[in-house]
Each structure stands twice: as C-alpha cells, then as structure tokens.
Amino acid sequence: MVDNIETDVVIVGAGPSALFTVFELGLLDIRCHLIDILPRAGGQCSELYPEKPIYDIPGHPMVTGAGLVDNLLAQIEPFRPTFHFDQLVTELETLGTAEAPKFRVKTDAGTTFTCKAVIVAAGGGSFQPKKPPIDGIEAYEDKSVFYAVRKMEAFRDKNVMIVGGGDSALDWTLNLQPIAKTLTLVHRRDEFRAAPHSVNAMRELVAAGKMDLRIGQIVGLAGADGELAGAHFKAGKDEPVEIPVERLIPFFGLTMKLGPIAEWGLNLEENLIPVDTAQFETNVPGIFAIGDINYYPGKLKLILCGFHEGSLAAQKVHRYVYPEKKLTFQYTTSSTSLQKKLGVQ
C-alpha cells in the first residue's frame, strides 16, 4: 500500500481515450497515473470485444479491440505511465482554487494521490452484464456461460448458443458460426435491434442450414460441475425442449453505474458529465471528462471523438501544471524535441 502519490494528473479509467490522452500529456511533459476498476488496460475494448473488428479508427481499415489497445500501449511506452488496476476511486477532495486546482484522490485499495488535474475517462462508469433470469446460471458462469467473448478459440468445435437480438448478439453469431460445431441464436421475437445487414446475413445462414434460429426463451440449464450439456428452450405456450449446448452467451446488455463519481458535484445530466467543447472541462476547474462519460451538444460516442477530446483537455491541463510556462504548439512530424521524447532520434 502506498500512503500518498504526488503526480500532475490522475486519469480515472484506462480505456482507449485515456490511453491516448497519456500520449498527449506526455508530449507536454505532464506525468500521470491511471486508475481502473478492471484488471487490465483497454476498458470495454479489452473486456467486451477484444477480438471483435473495429472499422472506424482513422488509418486502420480494420483493427480488433485488443489490437487497438496493444498499439496504444506501445505508443505511450516512452512516457512510462503508472497503472493502478482493480481499484475504484472512492473519494475526491478539492484542495486548491479555481486558478490553481489541486485534488486529493483516494481509492478503495487505500492509495491516495495528490494532483493538479483529474481526467475522468471512465466510459459509462463501471459496467456489469445484465443476467438472464435463469435459476442456477451462476454455477456455469466463466466455465460454460459467458457474457463476453474474449477468446474465440474457446468456442471452436462447440455447440454454441447465443441469446439476444441486438448488435452484439448478431455480430458474434456471424463471427462464431464459422468455427462452432453448431450455433443456435435464440431471441424472444422474430424482430431484431441489430444492423439490417447483420440480420440479413444471419437469415441467409439459417436458410442455408448453417445455423438455427429459435424464437422463444431459455428457461433452464442442464449439466454438471459448471459444464453445460443442454438448455431448456420454450417457444410460446409449448412445453420446453432441451437443445444440446456446451457454451451459452447471453447478450442482455449492460448495467452502467457511475459509482462515487456521481457525488463529485459535476452537474450530471442523465448520468453523463457535461463539459465545454474548448477543453472538455467540467463545471469544476481542473476536472475534465472525455469519452463516453461526457456530454455536450452534438456528442458522438466514438473512440475517435475521445481521442480528440483528450488532446484538447491536455492543452488546458498544461496551464494548471505549468502556470508560468507558455505553451507553444508543435507537430511530432517536425519537432526534434518531441521526437526525442518519443525516442525516435
């Protein structure tokens, strides 16, 4: 346990937006520590879709969630940020003034930080999967019932069942169908909330006999020692029938919780943090919010938008960390001093 850590900036969260902000802060000689409740960097990219392709990252026609996180970690390596995983920020105390902010941040692990700025990059807050109301499902969790796909190979040559009708359910149906022994998609009705092209592709697989679509719900599970053997499927008023299943993936969405952030006096708007669009600063000077957790008119919840927000926040943070130092904007393509920080010359 560390009693107190003094640093320039504490970043709450370690997802893509937070990681790129480390890069922007590093170019400005600003030190930072990152705190995340998860056991690794990457946020939802690492936890929910590490092997899922992402197509809207500039300069990358396609990159997986894990690939993006790996690249971001490699990019910030020259700045040697310190990560504090498996920790939840529990307290934030304002010590300074509006002109010279200073904060004390505490976590549930007993770690205390003193810093000049706080950047909240906590996605939608801490998130937990919504579980289906199936008796005894807990006995199978993390063995044969999963709420996210972290390793596709874990589903190869297995009888796989996916439950849900949104984008995640349809995306993983299409991604896992080629490697699964059998794949069954279960949804309570024959209407889906997913992208039309995904729904059409799924229906083509069903028509070709390459997977099954069942309209109804799962009412029970069969198996022993955490390993599934089957799922009890019920359609309407019919009697339940057992379908052979070795891996079950329910996609019922996520429950988002802001946790202690909700008590920081940030003028929350529907559990989002309002910010300005010049520096992405909150109503509390020195506290910034970037990524999915912030709100402003025209906000888009895209990773690339989080990169932009972190870049501008870093410029304002510099004024708090180095109040007497004039900031001269430089390009990494032409600045020898920035290139030296990156270790490229």
Secondary structure by P-SEA (a helix, b strand, c coil): ccccccccbbbccccaaaaaaaaaaaaacccbbbbbccccccccccccccccccccccccccccaaaaaaaaaaaacccccccccccccccccccccccbbbbbbbccccbbbbbcbbbbccccccccccccccccccccccccccccccccccccccbbbbbcccaaaaaaaaaacccccbbbbbcccccccccaaaaaaaaaaaaacccccccccccccccccccccbbbbbccccccccccccbbbbccbbbbbbcccccccccccccbbbbbccccccccccccccccccccccccccaaaaaaaaaaaaaaaaaaacccbbbbbbbccccaaaaaaaccc
